[in-house]
Amino acid sequence: MSFFIASSPHHHLRRSTADLMRLVLIAMIPGVLAQWYFFGWGVILQLILAIGVALAAEAVCLLARNREPSSGLRDYTAVVTAALLAVSIPPLAPWWVIVIGTLFSIVIVKHLFGGVGHNIFNPAMAGYVLLLVSFPVQMTSWLPPATIAQELPGFWDSVRVLLFGFTGDGYSLEQIRRVDTGAMLDAVVMATPLDHIKTELAQGYTLSEAKSAIIFQGAAGTGWQWVNLAYLAGGLYLLKQRVITWHIPGALLGSLGLLALIGAVFAPDSLPNVDIHLLSGATMLAAFFIATDPVSAATSTRGKLVYAALIGLLIYVIRTWGGYPDAVAFAVLLANLCVPVIDQYTRPTVYGHHEERR
Amino acid sequence: MSAVQKYSGNDADIRLWSFPGGIHPPERKAPANQAPIQRLALADEFIIPLRQHIGALSEVQVAVGDHVLKGDLLSAPGIEHGLPVHAPTSGEIIEIGEFPLNHPSGLSGPGIRLRSDHLDSWGERKPLADYQQHNHLEVLEHLQHMGIAGLGGAGFPTARKVASAQGIDCLIINGAECEPYIAADDRLMREHADEIVRGSLILQWLTHAKSILIAIEDNKPEAIAAMRNALAQANENTLATQASELALKVVVIPTKYPSGGERQLTQILTGKQVPANGLPADIGILMHNTGTAWAVCRAIDHGEPLLERVVTLTGEAIRRPCTAWVPLGTPVQHLLEQVDFQPEAQQRVIIGGPMMGFTLPHLQVPVIKTTNCVLAPTRKELPPAGPEMPCIRCGACADVCPASLLPQQLYWLANANDYDGLKAHHLADCIECGACAYVCPSEIPLVQYYRQAKAEMREQAIEHHKAEIARQRFEARQARLEREKQERLERHAQAAKAREEALAARKQQPQASDDGAPRTPAKPDANTDPVASAVARAKARKAEREAARAESKESPAESATEAAPPEDPKKAAVAAAIARAKARKAAKQKDEDS
């Protein structure tokens, strides 16, 4: 009788790309729940919309590229991209915003560069940047957190706002976003904490003055800090499951935190503190879920440290001196561009070659 | 599966290092390691490949029909350190020919078929009692004649390995046995610790090593205990006979694949790395497998050639897994029949472990010196690789690579056939341990890609070598042609000079003709002067020949016609003129060239 021929190794750790992606999705649950609690149903609707569009776009792309669509769809990479984009955009942004962003992410950034494993940019962040520069109004229309909002639209109102721009009672998104500050006659449209600080500091207020606003109930902005902590929890789960290593989140948070600390020491009243940098905006999402995207990140251990530290630095620089309140997407894309160089110069010394190096 | 009891407790003065990467696949040493090493029924027929190891082929010393006894020489040791082969049991030589090899290639090779008489009677054995009374060369020669080769990895002839190692500080006896399933060394250490220690001391004596470290992974507590006992006894005895400062230690190392790799174990025990293109001997280390030490002891103390080894027979398709003493040359078919092998559809039979072993296409191959395991897993136990998915650059492979390579980079380069890139990323330092492919979430058969790329690079190197030789040959030929051309031109120059002299001499005679062929002797009617025409013909012919030789490689036919002797002096004169013109052209050409 003849036997089956196979190449060694004959044993394999049964953990596929799909398993890894599923774990990433599971780890996102706490963060999504926090966003749902503070910003309402919008985030869930965006997720559903994004995942649906992403899967359809993935299938069409795979067919167009003569690939078996089922294998590509089963690896969950498109779902993860869609989910990351969906949680990054304002929850009640019009439906076409997320559709355009997702299509761009999947079709242009991912498949036109060769599909899974070949994209040089993080698809979700490239999509986000496209949306941010194309539709700045829609992309900055964040809702006030539930704890201070006058009224947070329910499920059906969220659907209506997403699709038509108005709730059942005829309130526009602009009106929903108003917050009763108590001090003034009229309610004001509330910006995100980072946006608020940026505007106030630019107008010459001190940090403590800026932080007296109603959104700063808590350390780094009510709602936002809990969302960040929830993503931190999910990230720790990923670490524990060994889906990611500590290097990228560690170096990113380390460099951002260190720079914030230096800033806080030298200019305590004109630069945001460590807690604001770490627990506001998309910091934790970036550290554990976005920068850790293996495809567009550096590969060696040292390379990962450099790459993530660079993202931390860029986030700090853009937040402090750039034109945008948050900077994760730009920082990640700029770091993606540096990956080939980082990889080139952070190659580990191969066994037995120590003497050659120096 | 119950957790394997781990053993710790090294001496305080032993410091362990670590190597980067590594994996922890399920060990699955049980159930094969549970029972003592068995003796299975002797096979009816044995196939003894003449080439079992690195080294030149040895010459057959028996003929078909010869009756041989166990341990008799079947082939002489080769000139270039080839090892002899011996009869694994007594019986009759029934065939000398080509047989399938126990090799990943599945190729055939020369071998000897022996029919057992089931008496298993020994031939003459010549122990080297009191080996210390002999000089090293005699002992090494004895080991060579006993066919001792490394039982761990590549089957390198032991005597050659020992002889080529100079300035050895530390002898490492490798009992790590890090690959899952394999329990041959484990059982051997449990049951034959004394002989392993004795063999280690012989190797130490041969190498002048100052210390012996016996490294065992902590998942083999019984083997560790047995070796410690044997060492304690040996220490008492050897202190009297050998250098008293000799350090003899069992070192327990953490279980991690591939800690049993020569380079990895060196790093664990010494913290030093073997230079990339070097050997452990370059940093004062010599490593032998426990089985090799055992074989050395048997060869010296009992005069037994290497005739049998411990083979692990395991995997769920084998109903009675065990370790067994297997005479070399036993067909795998026979072995599996003894342990109730129940093959399923698409059964794999693996020689070696699940990480580095290779599959057999059929079972008609013999057990050889390096066969430490026959693994017959079910599909459930070791599922075959799934479809290959795209690389997501996750870097898990780089994290586990014990050589600190960048496997995914190598994979891209191998796919692109970028051999220079592969060289720059040190593909040659890949030990093919399989850790990268084991963890790859996309199930990319990385090792297979590397093997292929390595083979292609080897091929390319051979091609390059051939091309280099061809180039040298071509350049040598060009130089020769150039030299010949120079000589020719010199001859022309001399001829021209002679001609001028002749002309000058003729000018003094008033009847000089100017018929356009000054070299032709000046006679009013050449036809009437046979001597002159003959001289002209001869001269012309010589010029023709010169010209023809220069032209011959371009058109031999043309030169043949040109070389035909001219019929009359006029023709000869014309031909001579052509030849001169050609010579001038060649000279001009040469001037231009230079």
Contacts between the chains, C-beta under 8 A, distances in Angstrom:
chain1	res1	chain2	res2	distance
A	1	B	343	6.8
A	1	B	362	7.5
A	2	B	361	5.9
A	2	B	362	5.8
A	3	B	343	7.6
A	3	B	347	5.5
A	3	B	348	6.1
A	3	B	349	5.1
A	3	B	359	6.5
A	3	B	360	6.0
A	3	B	361	6.1
A	3	B	362	6.7
A	3	B	363	7.7
A	4	B	346	4.3
A	4	B	347	6.3
A	4	B	348	4.8
A	4	B	359	6.7
A	4	B	384	7.3
A	5	B	348	7.9
A	5	B	359	5.0
A	5	B	361	6.0
A	6	B	348	5.9
A	6	B	359	5.3
A	6	B	384	6.1
A	6	B	385	6.9
A	7	B	445	5.5
A	7	B	447	6.6
A	7	B	448	4.1
A	7	B	451	7.6
A	8	B	350	7.9
A	8	B	352	7.7
A	8	B	354	7.7
A	8	B	355	6.4
A	8	B	356	5.3
A	8	B	357	5.8
A	8	B	358	6.3
A	8	B	432	7.6
A	8	B	434	5.4
A	8	B	447	6.1
A	9	B	354	6.2
A	9	B	355	4.6
A	9	B	356	7.1
A	9	B	434	3.3
A	9	B	437	5.4
A	9	B	438	5.3
A	9	B	447	6.7
A	10	B	348	6.7
A	10	B	350	5.9
A	10	B	354	4.5
A	10	B	355	7.6
A	10	B	357	6.7
A	10	B	359	7.7
A	10	B	375	7.9
A	10	B	377	7.1
A	10	B	382	5.2
A	10	B	384	7.9
A	11	B	25	5.5
A	11	B	26	7.9
A	11	B	180	6.8
A	11	B	354	3.9
A	11	B	355	6.4
A	11	B	382	5.4
A	11	B	438	6.3
A	12	B	383	7.3
A	12	B	385	6.1
A	12	B	386	7.9
A	12	B	437	7.3
A	12	B	438	5.9
A	12	B	440	8.0
A	12	B	443	6.4
A	13	B	23	7.6
A	13	B	25	7.5
A	13	B	438	5.5
A	13	B	439	5.2
A	14	B	383	7.5
A	15	B	439	7.9
A	15	B	441	5.7
A	16	B	386	7.4
A	16	B	389	7.3
A	16	B	441	5.2
A	16	B	442	7.4
A	16	B	443	6.9
A	17	B	389	5.8
A	17	B	392	5.7
A	17	B	394	8.0
A	17	B	441	4.5
A	17	B	442	5.4
A	19	B	441	7.0
A	20	B	394	7.2
A	20	B	441	5.5
A	71	B	387	7.0
A	71	B	389	7.2
A	75	B	389	6.5
A	77	B	392	7.4
A	115	B	390	6.5
A	116	B	389	7.7
A	116	B	390	4.5
A	116	B	392	6.2
A	117	B	390	4.2
A	117	B	391	4.8
A	117	B	392	4.8
A	117	B	393	6.0
A	117	B	442	7.9
A	118	B	390	7.5
A	245	B	399	7.3
A	294	B	392	5.3
A	294	B	393	5.0
A	294	B	394	3.9
A	294	B	395	6.2
A	295	B	392	5.4
A	295	B	393	5.1
A	297	B	393	7.5
A	299	B	393	5.7
A	299	B	395	4.4
A	299	B	398	6.0
A	299	B	406	6.6
A	299	B	408	6.3
A	299	B	409	7.3
A	300	B	395	7.1
A	300	B	398	5.9
A	300	B	406	6.4
A	301	B	395	7.9
A	301	B	398	7.5
A	301	B	399	7.2
A	304	B	395	7.5
A	343	B	409	7.7
A	347	B	406	6.4
A	347	B	425	7.7
A	348	B	20	7.5
A	348	B	398	7.5
A	348	B	404	4.2
A	348	B	405	8.0
A	348	B	406	7.3
A	349	B	404	6.2
A	350	B	276	7.2
A	350	B	403	5.9
A	350	B	404	5.3
A	350	B	405	5.8
A	350	B	426	4.4
A	350	B	429	5.2
A	351	B	19	7.8
A	351	B	20	8.0
A	351	B	263	6.2
A	351	B	267	7.7
A	351	B	273	5.7
A	351	B	274	7.9
A	351	B	276	7.5
A	351	B	402	7.1
A	351	B	403	4.1
A	351	B	404	5.6
A	351	B	429	5.9
A	352	B	263	7.0
A	352	B	273	5.1
A	352	B	274	5.6
A	352	B	275	5.3
A	352	B	276	3.6
A	352	B	277	7.8
A	352	B	278	7.3
A	352	B	403	7.8
A	352	B	429	6.2
A	353	B	276	5.1
A	353	B	426	6.6
A	353	B	429	7.4
A	354	B	273	6.0
A	355	B	275	6.8
A	356	B	276	7.5
